[in-house]
Each structure stands twice: as C-alpha cells, then as structure tokens.
Amino acid sequence: MVHSADEQQEAAQQQQAAQQQPQQQQEAAPQQQQPAQQQPAAGQAVPEGTVVQKLPDGCSTQAAGGIEYYNCGGTYYRAAFQENNLVYVSTPPPQ
C-alpha cells in the first residue's frame, strides 16, 4: 500500500500527539492531587488554584455564566470535587 507524503506526515503528527498526551496528563496530575488546605485566615491573600476544605466565614454567592462563585472578602472560589470530597478552589473573579 502506497501512502502520499501528506498522509505520512499526518500519521506522524497524530502519533506524536498521542505520545505527548500521557506526558501532559502526568504533568497536570500533581496539581489535581494537591491535598485540600485548611481554611485561610480572614483577609489573607490566597493564590489562584488554592484548594480549601471549607470556605471562610462571611462569603456571598455570585452566579456568572451558569457557574456559582463564592466571594470571600475579594477572594473568589468555585466548588469542586477532590476524590469524593467537596472542596473549594480559588479562582479569578468572574467576568
């Protein structure tokens, strides 16, 4: 069976993409597996992506784009699951 140069190039690109995908998943895994941290202190700056088990006191809810955000003194969180546990992940303010 004879393949054109374009078909061979496309096949090579697909193979390369398939080999890179597991590596990208492995690199992302440590971020997803970070254990939830304890509740941040009131007024404490929280880096984006920080996972907490419980929201600080006094948070208000805000819906944007069909997603519910929690505004906790200017730090925004979204609910997420870590294994079977409900956690909250700090996120940029909704647009």
C-alpha positions as CSV (number, residue, x, y, z in Angstrom):
1,M,0.0,0.0,0.0
2,V,1.5,3.4,-1.0
3,H,0.8,6.5,1.1
4,S,1.2,10.0,-0.1
5,A,3.6,12.3,1.7
6,D,0.7,14.3,3.2
7,E,-0.8,11.1,4.6
8,Q,2.5,10.0,6.1
9,Q,3.1,13.5,7.6
10,E,-0.4,13.5,9.1
11,A,0.1,10.0,10.6
12,A,3.4,11.1,12.1
13,Q,1.7,14.1,13.7
14,Q,-1.1,12.0,15.1
15,Q,1.4,9.6,16.6
16,Q,3.5,12.4,18.1
17,A,0.3,14.0,19.6
18,A,-0.7,10.6,21.1
19,Q,2.7,10.2,22.7
20,Q,2.6,13.7,24.2
21,Q,-0.9,13.4,25.7
22,P,0.1,11.0,28.6
23,Q,3.1,13.2,29.4
24,Q,0.8,16.3,29.7
25,Q,-1.6,14.3,31.8
26,Q,1.2,13.2,34.2
27,E,2.3,16.9,34.5
28,A,-1.2,18.0,35.3
29,A,-1.8,15.2,37.8
30,P,0.2,16.7,40.8
31,Q,-1.9,19.9,40.6
32,Q,-5.1,17.9,40.7
33,Q,-3.9,15.7,43.6
34,Q,-2.8,18.5,45.9
35,P,-4.5,17.9,49.2
36,A,-7.0,20.5,50.4
37,Q,-5.6,23.1,52.7
38,Q,-7.1,24.3,55.9
39,Q,-9.3,27.4,55.9
40,P,-7.4,30.6,55.1
41,A,-7.2,33.3,57.7
42,A,-9.6,36.2,57.1
43,G,-8.0,38.9,54.9
44,Q,-5.2,36.5,53.9
45,A,-4.2,36.6,50.2
46,V,-4.8,33.3,48.6
47,P,-3.1,32.3,45.4
48,E,-5.3,31.2,42.4
49,G,-5.7,27.4,42.4
50,T,-5.5,27.0,46.2
51,V,-7.8,24.2,47.4
52,V,-9.5,24.5,50.7
53,Q,-11.9,22.2,52.5
54,K,-14.1,24.9,54.0
55,L,-14.9,28.5,52.9
56,P,-14.1,31.4,55.2
57,D,-17.0,32.9,57.2
58,G,-19.0,35.6,55.6
59,C,-18.8,34.6,51.9
60,S,-21.5,35.6,49.5
61,T,-22.6,33.8,46.3
62,Q,-22.5,35.2,42.8
63,A,-23.6,33.4,39.6
64,A,-21.9,34.2,36.3
65,G,-22.1,32.1,33.1
66,G,-24.1,29.4,34.9
67,I,-21.4,28.9,37.5
68,E,-21.8,29.7,41.1
69,Y,-18.8,31.6,42.7
70,Y,-18.2,32.4,46.3
71,N,-16.9,35.9,47.1
72,C,-15.0,35.7,50.4
73,G,-13.6,39.2,51.1
74,G,-12.5,39.7,47.5
75,T,-11.1,36.1,47.0
76,Y,-13.3,34.0,44.7
77,Y,-13.9,30.3,45.0
78,R,-15.6,27.6,42.9
79,A,-16.9,24.3,44.3
80,A,-15.1,21.2,43.1
81,F,-14.6,17.6,44.0
82,Q,-11.4,16.0,45.1
83,E,-11.9,12.3,45.1
84,N,-15.3,12.1,46.9
85,N,-14.9,15.3,48.9
86,L,-16.4,18.7,48.2
87,V,-13.7,21.3,48.2
88,Y,-13.3,24.9,47.0
89,V,-10.7,26.2,44.6
90,S,-9.7,29.8,44.5
91,T,-10.3,31.4,41.1
92,P,-10.1,34.7,39.3
93,P,-13.1,37.0,39.7
94,P,-16.0,36.1,37.3
95,Q,-16.3,38.2,34.2
